[in-house]
């Protein structure tokens, strides 16, 4: 194919958003509410953990980091979705698309690593409680947190650089709600079998995290069931239920999206799965972590009450 005589694509068009006059406002308002809730909810959790000295331990430190990542993870995609719902020009530049893919997946990989670290933390706390303080030192927590971020932002960089060198000469319609690897790679004027490389990279990272988390919690559950006191069992379970719920919600939808290889889903199901891990999972995270955790609820109440007192004293 002679690429010289073809038009080089400089921007992509999102073809699956409704026009404003066709009821896009019905999607815009709920999505805007969800986005604001995600930002406010995760920000409150992050601040509450940082300000409450009772929560200055590894588990809550990882929760606060996860909440901080959620803010940026959703900000990469949802504002553009909102813009596309009310704008006639549902486009994104080639560079903007690459950046959206990079930050969305880098933050996603980092988010996948943080629950993995949290599972290890819970494993040590429940299965080896006498050595917990010795093992999970503040220095190790910093190393695990920073290591997750560094790995998450470096592992996908070669893939993004490689995609930026591919020829894109049309069509330019992305059949997804945001820029994602497979929909964008299918638009490249080259052999689409290169998508297999991207599938393998995702499979390795996802399966590694899923395996570590699954084995950790299986061992945790076995140890908890051996605890003679029912009150102690309930307390141990309560610290893990929220983590397991987030794990099932996030990794379940991610697995459906990125571990299917050549299996194709109907377009509507494709977008529903994308919404699950890009919008709905972050939406439920603040609810799960705040409502199922007494210490977190107390810290949030203390934070909100202190802000009310501060406002009243100023008035």
N, C-alpha and C positions, 0 to 999 in steps of 0.2 A: 504494500500500500504506500502510495506516495504522500508523505506527510507534509511536503513542502506546499502543495496546492490546497491543503486543508486549513480550516480556521482553528487556531489554537484557543481553547476554552480559557477564559480569564475569570469567569464566575459561574456558579451553579445555581440552579433554580429548584426550589422545593415545590414539588407538584402535588402534594397531598394535603394541603391546607385549604379549608373552605374559604370562599370569597366573603367579604364583609356582609354583603347583602344576602348571603345565603345562610346566615345564622352563626357566623364565626364568633359573635359576641357571647353565644351560649357556651362556647369552649373557653373564651378569653377570661371571663369572670371567675369560674372555678379554678382555672389554672393560676390566675393571679393570686387568688386566696391561698392556694396550696403553696405557692412560692413564698409569699409573705410569711405564712405560718412556719415554713421550713427555716427561713432566715431568722425570724424572731425566736422560734423554739430552740434551735441549735445554739444561737447566740446566748440565750438565757442559761442553757445548760453549761456552756463553756465558761461564762462569767461566774456562775454559781459554784462550779468546781474550783475555779481559781481563787475565789474570795473566801470560801468556807474551809477553814483549817482541818475540820473533821474529815474532809474528802481528799486530803493531800496524801494519797496512797496510790500505788501503781494502777489499780483497777480504774479508779475515777480519772486518773491522769490520762489513761488510754481512751476513756469515754469522751473526755473533753477534746482530745486531739481528733477523735472520730467526728465529733460534732463540728469542729472547726473545718475539717475537710468537707463535710457535707454542704456547708455554706458555699464553698467555691465549686464543688462538684455540680451543684444544681445551677449556679450562676453561669456556668459555661454554656448551658443549653437552653434553660427555660426562658430567659429574657428574649432570646432570638425566636423561640417558639411564639411567645406573646406578640412580638413584633410582626411575625409572619401572619398571625391571625387577623391583624387589623391593617396590614399594609398591602398595597397592590403589587409592590415589587418584593416578591418573596425570594430574594436572591442573597447569595453570600459569595464573597470573592474567593478566588482559589487559595490565596494565602490565609484568609479568614477561616476557610474550611479546614485547612491543614492544622491551624492553631486550635480550632475547636476539637478536632479529633485528638490532637496531642494532649491537651489539658484534660479533656473528658476522660480519656483512657489512662493517663498518668495518675490522675486523682482517683480513678476507679481502682487501679492496681494498688495504690497506696491504701485505699480504704479496705481492700481485700486483705492486705497484710496486717492492718491494725487489729481486726477481729482474730486473726491468726495469733498475733502476739497476746491478745486478751485471753484466748483459749489456753495458751501456754501458762499465762499468769494464774488463771483459775486452776489449772492442773497442779501447779506447784503449791498453791494455797490450800487446796483440799486434799491432795494426795501426799504432800510432803510439808505439812504445816510447821513442823518444828524447825525446818531449815528455810522457811519462806523469806524471813527478813534477811538472812545471809545471802540467799540466791538473788531475790528481786531487789537489788540495791538501787538507789536513785541513779547511780552512774549507768547501770545496766538498762534501766528504763529509758534514759536519755539516748543511749546507744541504739536500743531497739526502735524507738520512735524516729530518730533521725535516719537510721538505716532504712526503715520502711519508706520514708519520703525520698531519700536519695535513690534507692533502687527503683521506686515507682516512676520517678521522673527521668531515669536514665535508660531503663530497659526498652522503652518504646521509641526512643529518639532515633536509633538507626532505621527503624521501619518508616517513620515519618519522613526522614531524609530521603529514603529510597522512593517513597511514593511521590515526593516532590520532583523527582527526576523522570517520572513516567510521562509519556505523551497523552494529553487529553485534547481530542479534536472534535468532540461531539458524539452523541447527544450530551446535554448538560443537565438533565433532570434527575434529581436525587429522590428516589422513592423511599424516603424515611423522614422522620420528624426532625432529624439533626444529621450532621455529617458523621458517618460511621464508615469503618473500613470497607466492609463488603459492598455497600451501595456505591461508594466512590470508586473502588477498584474496578467495578463492573463498567464504569464509564471510560476507563483507560483504553487507548487505542493500541492494545497489546494483548498477548495471550492471557485470558482470565484465569488460567490455571495457577497463576501466581497467588491467587487468593488462598491456596492451600498453605502457603508459608505463614500467612497471617493466622489461619486457623490453628496451626500447630503451636505457634507462640502463645496464643490465648489458652489453648488446651493445657499446655505445660504449667503455666502460671496458675490457672484456675484449679486444676487437679491437685497441684501441690498444696495450695491453701486448704482446699476442701478435705484432703486426706489428713493433714495435720489437725485441723479443727475437729473432724469427725473422730479420730482416734483419741484426741485429748478428752472430748466430752464423753465418749464411751467409757473411758477409764474413770472419769470423774463420777459418772452415774453408778458404776460398779462400787466405787469406794463409798459414795453417799448411802447406797442401799445397805451397806454393812454397819452404818452408824446406829448404835442401839437406841439412842434418844430420838423420839419422833420430832421433838422441837428442833433439835440440832439438824436433823435431816431436812426439815422444812426450810430452815434458814439457809442451809447450803444450797438447796434447790433454787431458792428465790434469787440467789446471786447469779445463777447461771441461766435461768429461764429467759431473761431478756436478751442475753447474748445469743442463745440458741435460736430465738425467734428472728432476730436480725439476720443471723446466718442463713436460716431457711428462706427468708424473704428475698434477701439480696442475691445469694448464690444460686437459689433456685431459678430465678429469672435470668441471671447471667448465664447459667448453664444451658438453658433453653435457647438463648440467643447465640452463644459462641461455641458450643460443643456439639453442634448438629452437623458440621461439615457439609456434605452434599445434599442433606435433607432440606427441602424448601417448604415453607409455611405459606398459607394464604396471606396476602398483603395486610389485611385487617388484623390477623393474629400477630404478624410481625410487629406491627405498631403497638399492639396491646402489650406485648412482651417488652418492647423498648420503653413504654411508659411505666411499666412495672418497676424496672430497676433504675430508670432515670428520674422518675417523679414520685411514684407511690411509695417505694421503699424509703427514700429520704423523708417523705411526709410522715410515715409511721414511726420513724426512729425517735423523735422527741417524745412522742406519746408513750412508746414502750419503755424508754429509759427513765421517764419521769413518773409515770403512773404505777409502774411495777416495783419501784425502788423507794423505800421509806426515807432513807438518808437523802436521796436526791430530792424528793418532795419537800422535805424539811429545809434543805438548802435553798430551793427555789422560793419557798414561802418566805424564808428569812430575807432573801434578796429583794423580793417584791415589796415586802413590808418596810424594809429599810429605805427603799426608793420612795414609798408613799410618805414616810416620816420626813424624808429630806425635802420633798415637794411642799408638804404642809408647813414645815419650818421656814421655808423660803417665802411662803405667802404670808 
